[in-house]
């Protein structure tokens, strides 16, 4: 992992702290903390996937507002 990727991960963590909390909680109940291999960390979601509160059509509302 290079410096740019590390900066991106730190920015992601600052921007989406609720997803980190929810991911850690989900790890207690779901294999890999998600219900789909497409949302697994090994599928590219680093350091953890976003958690969506609701969706309608092409719009999504994340847990962060």
Biopython code that builds the backbone (N, CA, C, O; Angstrom):
import numpy as np
from Bio.PDB.StructureBuilder import StructureBuilder

atoms = [
    (1, "UNK", "N", (0.848, -1.169, 0.000)),
    (1, "UNK", "CA", (0.000, 0.000, 0.000)),
    (1, "UNK", "C", (0.900, 1.241, 0.000)),
    (1, "UNK", "O", (1.839, 1.339, 0.791)),
    (2, "UNK", "N", (0.605, 2.165, -0.881)),
    (2, "UNK", "CA", (1.430, 3.370, -0.964)),
    (2, "UNK", "C", (0.842, 4.508, -0.124)),
    (2, "UNK", "O", (-0.239, 4.378, 0.451)),
    (3, "UNK", "N", (1.566, 5.615, -0.066)),
    (3, "UNK", "CA", (1.163, 6.772, 0.740)),
    (3, "UNK", "C", (-0.209, 7.305, 0.308)),
    (3, "UNK", "O", (-1.044, 7.641, 1.148)),
    (4, "UNK", "N", (-0.427, 7.377, -0.994)),
    (4, "UNK", "CA", (-1.709, 7.887, -1.491)),
    (4, "UNK", "C", (-2.867, 7.012, -1.019)),
    (4, "UNK", "O", (-3.903, 7.526, -0.596)),
    (5, "UNK", "N", (-2.694, 5.692, -1.090)),
    (5, "UNK", "CA", (-3.742, 4.787, -0.627)),
    (5, "UNK", "C", (-3.982, 4.939, 0.876)),
    (5, "UNK", "O", (-5.128, 4.900, 1.325)),
    (6, "UNK", "N", (-2.920, 5.110, 1.649)),
    (6, "UNK", "CA", (-3.065, 5.312, 3.089)),
    (6, "UNK", "C", (-3.829, 6.595, 3.396)),
    (6, "UNK", "O", (-4.679, 6.610, 4.287)),
    (7, "UNK", "N", (-3.537, 7.669, 2.670)),
    (7, "UNK", "CA", (-4.256, 8.931, 2.850)),
    (7, "UNK", "C", (-5.730, 8.754, 2.515)),
    (7, "UNK", "O", (-6.605, 9.263, 3.217)),
    (8, "UNK", "N", (-5.993, 8.028, 1.435)),
    (8, "UNK", "CA", (-7.380, 7.786, 1.032)),
    (8, "UNK", "C", (-8.133, 7.001, 2.106)),
    (8, "UNK", "O", (-9.300, 7.284, 2.379)),
    (9, "UNK", "N", (-7.478, 6.027, 2.707)),
    (9, "UNK", "CA", (-8.115, 5.236, 3.760)),
    (9, "UNK", "C", (-8.384, 6.099, 4.977)),
    (9, "UNK", "O", (-9.452, 5.994, 5.580)),
    (10, "UNK", "N", (-7.444, 6.945, 5.352)),
    (10, "UNK", "CA", (-7.652, 7.829, 6.500)),
    (10, "UNK", "C", (-8.799, 8.808, 6.232)),
    (10, "UNK", "O", (-9.601, 9.077, 7.127)),
    (11, "UNK", "N", (-8.884, 9.337, 5.022)),
    (11, "UNK", "CA", (-9.980, 10.238, 4.659)),
    (11, "UNK", "C", (-11.313, 9.491, 4.703)),
    (11, "UNK", "O", (-12.313, 10.019, 5.191)),
    (12, "UNK", "N", (-11.321, 8.271, 4.196)),
    (12, "UNK", "CA", (-12.525, 7.434, 4.211)),
    (12, "UNK", "C", (-12.987, 7.213, 5.647)),
    (12, "UNK", "O", (-14.176, 7.331, 5.942)),
    (13, "UNK", "N", (-12.046, 6.891, 6.547)),
    (13, "UNK", "CA", (-12.397, 6.665, 7.952)),
    (13, "UNK", "C", (-12.980, 7.922, 8.594)),
    (13, "UNK", "O", (-13.921, 7.836, 9.383)),
    (14, "UNK", "N", (-12.432, 9.074, 8.262)),
    (14, "UNK", "CA", (-12.956, 10.332, 8.806)),
    (14, "UNK", "C", (-14.358, 10.621, 8.265)),
    (14, "UNK", "O", (-15.224, 11.121, 8.983)),
    (15, "UNK", "N", (-14.560, 10.301, 7.003)),
    (15, "UNK", "CA", (-15.829, 10.622, 6.348)),
    (15, "UNK", "C", (-16.962, 9.666, 6.717)),
    (15, "UNK", "O", (-18.127, 10.060, 6.750)),
    (16, "UNK", "N", (-16.615, 8.408, 6.996)),
    (16, "UNK", "CA", (-17.634, 7.379, 7.232)),
    (16, "UNK", "C", (-17.411, 6.605, 8.537)),
    (16, "UNK", "O", (-17.305, 5.379, 8.511)),
    (17, "UNK", "N", (-17.340, 7.300, 9.670)),
    (17, "UNK", "CA", (-17.080, 6.603, 10.933)),
    (17, "UNK", "C", (-18.216, 5.669, 11.365)),
    (17, "UNK", "O", (-17.970, 4.660, 12.026)),
    (18, "UNK", "N", (-19.440, 5.996, 10.999)),
    (18, "UNK", "CA", (-20.574, 5.148, 11.389)),
    (18, "UNK", "C", (-20.480, 3.788, 10.711)),
    (18, "UNK", "O", (-20.848, 2.777, 11.309)),
    (19, "UNK", "N", (-19.993, 3.748, 9.472)),
    (19, "UNK", "CA", (-19.841, 2.469, 8.784)),
    (19, "UNK", "C", (-18.812, 1.593, 9.490)),
    (19, "UNK", "O", (-18.970, 0.373, 9.540)),
    (20, "UNK", "N", (-17.768, 2.196, 10.032)),
    (20, "UNK", "CA", (-16.779, 1.398, 10.770)),
    (20, "UNK", "C", (-17.430, 0.758, 11.996)),
    (20, "UNK", "O", (-17.234, -0.428, 12.263)),
    (21, "UNK", "N", (-18.203, 1.547, 12.735)),
    (21, "UNK", "CA", (-18.900, 1.025, 13.910)),
    (21, "UNK", "C", (-19.843, -0.113, 13.515)),
    (21, "UNK", "O", (-19.840, -1.172, 14.142)),
    (22, "UNK", "N", (-20.644, 0.109, 12.479)),
    (22, "UNK", "CA", (-21.608, -0.904, 12.043)),
    (22, "UNK", "C", (-20.915, -2.149, 11.502)),
    (22, "UNK", "O", (-21.389, -3.265, 11.711)),
    (23, "UNK", "N", (-19.798, -1.963, 10.810)),
    (23, "UNK", "CA", (-19.038, -3.099, 10.283)),
    (23, "UNK", "C", (-18.491, -3.947, 11.428)),
    (23, "UNK", "O", (-18.597, -5.173, 11.400)),
    (24, "UNK", "N", (-17.913, -3.303, 12.425)),
    (24, "UNK", "CA", (-17.378, -4.052, 13.579)),
    (24, "UNK", "C", (-18.500, -4.814, 14.298)),
    (24, "UNK", "O", (-18.301, -5.941, 14.753)),
    (25, "UNK", "N", (-19.652, -4.203, 14.391)),
    (25, "UNK", "CA", (-20.801, -4.869, 15.019)),
    (25, "UNK", "C", (-21.270, -6.048, 14.151)),
    (25, "UNK", "O", (-21.568, -7.124, 14.670)),
    (26, "UNK", "N", (-21.331, -5.841, 12.845)),
    (26, "UNK", "CA", (-21.776, -6.887, 11.922)),
    (26, "UNK", "C", (-20.833, -8.087, 11.919)),
    (26, "UNK", "O", (-21.271, -9.214, 11.692)),
    (27, "UNK", "N", (-19.550, -7.859, 12.166)),
    (27, "UNK", "CA", (-18.587, -8.963, 12.211)),
    (27, "UNK", "C", (-18.937, -9.986, 13.288)),
    (27, "UNK", "O", (-18.536, -11.147, 13.201)),
    (28, "UNK", "N", (-19.674, -9.561, 14.285)),
    (28, "UNK", "CA", (-20.076, -10.468, 15.359)),
    (28, "UNK", "C", (-21.172, -11.433, 14.908)),
    (28, "UNK", "O", (-21.356, -12.490, 15.512)),
    (29, "UNK", "N", (-21.901, -11.072, 13.848)),
    (29, "UNK", "CA", (-23.064, -11.852, 13.439)),
    (29, "UNK", "C", (-23.000, -12.424, 12.024)),
    (29, "UNK", "O", (-23.627, -13.444, 11.742)),
    (30, "UNK", "N", (-22.258, -11.786, 11.145)),
    (30, "UNK", "CA", (-22.206, -12.208, 9.744)),
    (30, "UNK", "C", (-20.779, -12.583, 9.350)),
    (30, "UNK", "O", (-19.833, -11.908, 9.755)),
    (31, "UNK", "N", (-20.613, -13.640, 8.571)),
    (31, "UNK", "CA", (-19.283, -13.963, 8.073)),
    (31, "UNK", "C", (-18.727, -12.778, 7.270)),
    (31, "UNK", "O", (-19.392, -12.285, 6.359)),
    (32, "UNK", "N", (-17.555, -12.335, 7.591)),
    (32, "UNK", "CA", (-16.896, -11.191, 6.951)),
    (32, "UNK", "C", (-17.641, -9.874, 7.187)),
    (32, "UNK", "O", (-17.275, -8.854, 6.604)),
    (33, "UNK", "N", (-18.676, -9.877, 8.025)),
    (33, "UNK", "CA", (-19.385, -8.655, 8.378)),
    (33, "UNK", "C", (-20.355, -8.129, 7.347)),
    (33, "UNK", "O", (-20.919, -7.049, 7.526)),
    (34, "UNK", "N", (-20.565, -8.870, 6.268)),
    (34, "UNK", "CA", (-21.469, -8.433, 5.194)),
    (34, "UNK", "C", (-22.287, -9.619, 4.688)),
    (34, "UNK", "O", (-21.946, -10.774, 4.944)),
    (35, "UNK", "N", (-23.365, -9.323, 3.969)),
    (35, "UNK", "CA", (-24.228, -10.395, 3.464)),
    (35, "UNK", "C", (-23.978, -10.721, 1.996)),
    (35, "UNK", "O", (-24.763, -11.444, 1.382)),
    (36, "UNK", "N", (-22.902, -10.198, 1.430)),
    (36, "UNK", "CA", (-22.603, -10.443, 0.020)),
    (36, "UNK", "C", (-21.093, -10.384, -0.199)),
    (36, "UNK", "O", (-20.415, -9.508, 0.336)),
    (37, "UNK", "N", (-20.580, -11.311, -0.980)),
    (37, "UNK", "CA", (-19.139, -11.287, -1.258)),
    (37, "UNK", "C", (-18.730, -10.027, -2.007)),
    (37, "UNK", "O", (-17.558, -9.650, -1.981)),
    (38, "UNK", "N", (-19.675, -9.370, -2.674)),
    (38, "UNK", "CA", (-19.363, -8.132, -3.400)),
    (38, "UNK", "C", (-19.028, -6.986, -2.456)),
    (38, "UNK", "O", (-18.413, -6.004, -2.871)),
    (39, "UNK", "N", (-19.429, -7.099, -1.177)),
    (39, "UNK", "CA", (-19.159, -6.038, -0.209)),
    (39, "UNK", "C", (-18.039, -6.396, 0.761)),
    (39, "UNK", "O", (-17.795, -5.665, 1.721)),
    (40, "UNK", "N", (-17.366, -7.495, 0.524)),
    (40, "UNK", "CA", (-16.281, -7.915, 1.406)),
    (40, "UNK", "C", (-15.051, -7.029, 1.216)),
    (40, "UNK", "O", (-14.839, -6.460, 0.146)),
    (41, "UNK", "N", (-14.255, -6.923, 2.263)),
    (41, "UNK", "CA", (-13.024, -6.142, 2.194)),
    (41, "UNK", "C", (-12.127, -6.662, 1.074)),
    (41, "UNK", "O", (-11.508, -5.874, 0.359)),
    (42, "UNK", "N", (-12.053, -7.983, 0.919)),
    (42, "UNK", "CA", (-11.195, -8.536, -0.135)),
    (42, "UNK", "C", (-11.698, -8.219, -1.548)),
    (42, "UNK", "O", (-10.973, -8.405, -2.525)),
    (43, "UNK", "N", (-12.944, -7.737, -1.649)),
    (43, "UNK", "CA", (-13.498, -7.339, -2.947)),
    (43, "UNK", "C", (-13.198, -5.874, -3.272)),
    (43, "UNK", "O", (-13.648, -5.354, -4.293)),
    (44, "UNK", "N", (-12.439, -5.219, -2.404)),
    (44, "UNK", "CA", (-12.044, -3.844, -2.693)),
    (44, "UNK", "C", (-12.572, -2.804, -1.730)),
    (44, "UNK", "O", (-12.188, -1.637, -1.813)),
    (45, "UNK", "N", (-13.448, -3.201, -0.814)),
    (45, "UNK", "CA", (-13.960, -2.257, 0.179)),
    (45, "UNK", "C", (-12.949, -2.130, 1.303)),
    (45, "UNK", "O", (-12.941, -2.930, 2.238)),
    (46, "UNK", "N", (-12.092, -1.113, 1.205)),
    (46, "UNK", "CA", (-11.072, -0.894, 2.225)),
    (46, "UNK", "C", (-11.283, 0.423, 2.911)),
    (46, "UNK", "O", (-11.514, 1.419, 2.226)),
    (47, "UNK", "N", (-11.223, 0.492, 4.171)),
    (47, "UNK", "CA", (-10.973, -0.564, 5.151)),
    (47, "UNK", "C", (-12.232, -1.322, 5.564)),
    (47, "UNK", "O", (-12.144, -2.338, 6.253)),
    (48, "UNK", "N", (-13.403, -0.838, 5.149)),
    (48, "UNK", "CA", (-14.673, -1.495, 5.444)),
    (48, "UNK", "C", (-15.722, -0.961, 4.476)),
    (48, "UNK", "O", (-15.545, 0.124, 3.920)),
    (49, "UNK", "N", (-16.828, -1.709, 4.258)),
    (49, "UNK", "CA", (-17.847, -1.253, 3.313)),
    (49, "UNK", "C", (-18.702, -0.122, 3.888)),
    (49, "UNK", "O", (-18.790, 0.049, 5.104)),
    (50, "UNK", "N", (-19.320, 0.636, 3.008)),
    (50, "UNK", "CA", (-20.294, 1.641, 3.428)),
    (50, "UNK", "C", (-21.588, 0.939, 3.815)),
    (50, "UNK", "O", (-21.947, -0.077, 3.219)),
    (51, "UNK", "N", (-22.274, 1.466, 4.790)),
    (51, "UNK", "CA", (-23.570, 0.938, 5.173)),
    (51, "UNK", "C", (-24.639, 1.925, 4.715)),
    (51, "UNK", "O", (-24.571, 3.117, 5.016)),
    (52, "UNK", "N", (-25.618, 1.416, 3.988)),
    (52, "UNK", "CA", (-26.678, 2.242, 3.415)),
    (52, "UNK", "C", (-27.901, 2.168, 4.322)),
    (52, "UNK", "O", (-28.313, 1.082, 4.731)),
    (53, "UNK", "N", (-28.470, 3.308, 4.630)),
    (53, "UNK", "CA", (-29.653, 3.377, 5.490)),
    (53, "UNK", "C", (-30.915, 3.013, 4.710)),
    (53, "UNK", "O", (-31.749, 2.242, 5.185)),
    (54, "UNK", "N", (-31.045, 3.574, 3.510)),
    (54, "UNK", "CA", (-32.220, 3.305, 2.684)),
    (54, "UNK", "C", (-31.912, 3.648, 1.232)),
    (54, "UNK", "O", (-30.944, 4.349, 0.935)),
    (55, "UNK", "N", (-32.743, 3.147, 0.346)),
    (55, "UNK", "CA", (-32.582, 3.439, -1.067)),
    (55, "UNK", "C", (-33.925, 3.509, -1.748)),
    (55, "UNK", "O", (-34.891, 2.876, -1.321)),
    (56, "UNK", "N", (-33.978, 4.291, -2.820)),
    (56, "UNK", "CA", (-35.192, 4.413, -3.616)),
    (56, "UNK", "C", (-34.774, 4.742, -5.033)),
    (56, "UNK", "O", (-34.193, 5.797, -5.289)),
    (57, "UNK", "N", (-35.067, 3.845, -5.948)),
    (57, "UNK", "CA", (-34.659, 4.064, -7.333)),
    (57, "UNK", "C", (-33.142, 4.137, -7.423)),
    (57, "UNK", "O", (-32.440, 3.228, -6.979)),
    (58, "UNK", "N", (-32.642, 5.221, -7.998)),
    (58, "UNK", "CA", (-31.199, 5.381, -8.159)),
    (58, "UNK", "C", (-30.555, 6.127, -6.991)),
    (58, "UNK", "O", (-29.358, 6.409, -7.027)),
    (59, "UNK", "N", (-31.322, 6.444, -5.973)),
    (59, "UNK", "CA", (-30.797, 7.219, -4.837)),
    (59, "UNK", "C", (-30.571, 6.337, -3.618)),
    (59, "UNK", "O", (-31.341, 5.419, -3.335)),
    (60, "UNK", "N", (-29.489, 6.644, -2.906)),
    (60, "UNK", "CA", (-29.180, 5.934, -1.661)),
    (60, "UNK", "C", (-28.898, 6.956, -0.572)),
    (60, "UNK", "O", (-28.318, 8.012, -0.827)),
    (61, "UNK", "N", (-29.308, 6.634, 0.622)),
    (61, "UNK", "CA", (-28.977, 7.486, 1.778)),
    (61, "UNK", "C", (-28.106, 6.632, 2.688)),
    (61, "UNK", "O", (-28.517, 5.572, 3.161)),
    (62, "UNK", "N", (-26.898, 7.120, 2.917)),
    (62, "UNK", "CA", (-25.966, 6.421, 3.768)),
    (62, "UNK", "C", (-26.258, 6.687, 5.226)),
    (62, "UNK", "O", (-26.951, 7.651, 5.551)),
    (63, "UNK", "N", (-25.753, 5.870, 6.094)),
    (63, "UNK", "CA", (-25.928, 6.037, 7.523)),
    (63, "UNK", "C", (-25.378, 7.361, 8.032)),
    (63, "UNK", "O", (-25.686, 7.762, 9.154)),
    (64, "UNK", "N", (-24.583, 8.037, 7.243)),
    (64, "UNK", "CA", (-23.888, 9.249, 7.666)),
    (64, "UNK", "C", (-24.660, 10.518, 7.326)),
    (64, "UNK", "O", (-24.222, 11.622, 7.648)),
    (65, "UNK", "N", (-25.795, 10.360, 6.684)),
    (65, "UNK", "CA", (-26.597, 11.538, 6.336)),
    (65, "UNK", "C", (-26.665, 11.813, 4.867)),
    (65, "UNK", "O", (-27.309, 12.775, 4.448)),
]
sb = StructureBuilder()
sb.init_structure("model")
sb.init_model(0)
sb.init_chain("A")
sb.init_seg("    ")
for serial, (resi, resn, name, xyz) in enumerate(atoms, 1):
    if name == "N":
        sb.init_residue(resn, " ", resi, " ")
    sb.init_atom(name, np.array(xyz, "f"), 0.0, 1.0, " ", f" {name:<3s}", serial, name[0])
structure = sb.get_structure()
